[in-house]
Amino acid sequence: MNATNVQNMNKKKNDNYSYQDKFNILRVIEKKSDSTQRSIANELDISLGKLNYCLVELKKKGLIKINNFKKNPKKIKYMYFLTPKGFALKTKLTINFMKRKIQEYDELKNELKKNV
């Protein structure tokens, strides 16, 4: 999959968030499943509303599970887990990201050779 295909996929009418957003959210959830939505939003520098929307969509697509448990009688705490489908997508997105970066590196290297 090349960069143009990824950009086209990002422009789907039904997706209000990009594959990069999905990748970043899945990455954070995998690292810290007990993170709060606020901490994830702060780490990714996105709004809490956008993160909430993305989490709901990821859950609908079967990429994450959201479990809640009571930490104390007054508060509910959520934990986020990647499903096998979520792990597979994260792996695919990681591979595509690395391919794009290698392609960008090769293009820059060729450009520098032309200018020398």
N, C-alpha and C positions, 0 to 999 in steps of 0.2 A: 504494500500500500504506500503510495507516494504522498507527499505533502498536499498536493491538490485534492486528492481523494479525501484526506482527513479534513481539509477545510470545507469541502462540500458536505461531508457528514456533519460537521459542526453547524451547518446552516439549515438543518432540517427544521421544517416549520413547527413540528411538535416538540422540539427540544429547545428550551430556553436556557440551557447551560451546555458548555462545550465538553468535548472529550477530555480536554485538559482539566476542567473542573472535576469531572468524574474521577479521573486518575488521581488527582490530588486528594479528593475526599476519601477514596478507597485506600490510598496510601496512609493517610492519617488514622483512619479507623483500624487498619491492620496493625499499626504501631501501638495505638493507645485506644483500645476499645471502650474504656471507661471515661473518655474525654467528654466534656460537656459541649453542647452545641456552641455556646459562646466561645469556648477555648478553641474549638476547631475553626470557627469563623475568624477569630483573631489570628490564628496561625496562618490561615490561607488568605487573609486580607480580603474577605468577602463579607457581605452583609449577613446578619443573622437570618433575615427573611429568605435570602437566596439559598443559604445553607439548608434551612428547613425545607424549602421547596425541593432541593436536590435530594435530600435524604428521603423524603416521601416518594419521589420518583424512583430512586434507587431501590427502595423497598418494593414498590409496585412491580418493578422489573425482575425482582427476585435476586438482586445482587447483594443486598444486606438484610440482616435480621435486626430488629430493634426490640430489645427486652427491657422491661422496666422492673424495678424492685424498690422496695421502700427502705431507704437508709435509716430513716427515723420516722415516727408517726406523722410528721408535718411535711415531709419532702418526698418526692418521688425522683429516683435516679434512673437514668437510661444507660444501657450499654449497647453498643453497635458492633455487629459481627459480620464479617464477609461470609457469604455463602460460597459453596464450591463454584457456582456460576460467577460470583463476584471475584473470586481468586483468579478464575480463568480470564475474565475481562481485564483485570488489573495486569496480569501477565502479558496479555495481548497488547494493551496500551503501552506497557513498558517497552516491549520489543519495537513497536511502531515509533515510540519516542526516540529510542536509540538509533533506529534506522534513519530518522529525520536528522538527528544530530550528526551522524556519520556523513550523510549526504551534504549537509551544510559545511562540514569540515572539508570534505573533498572539493566542494565548489570554491571555498575560500582559498584552499591550497592551490588550485588551478589558477585562480585569479591572481594570486601573488606571483606565481611562476611567470605569468604573462607580463606582469609589471616589472619584473627584474631583468 
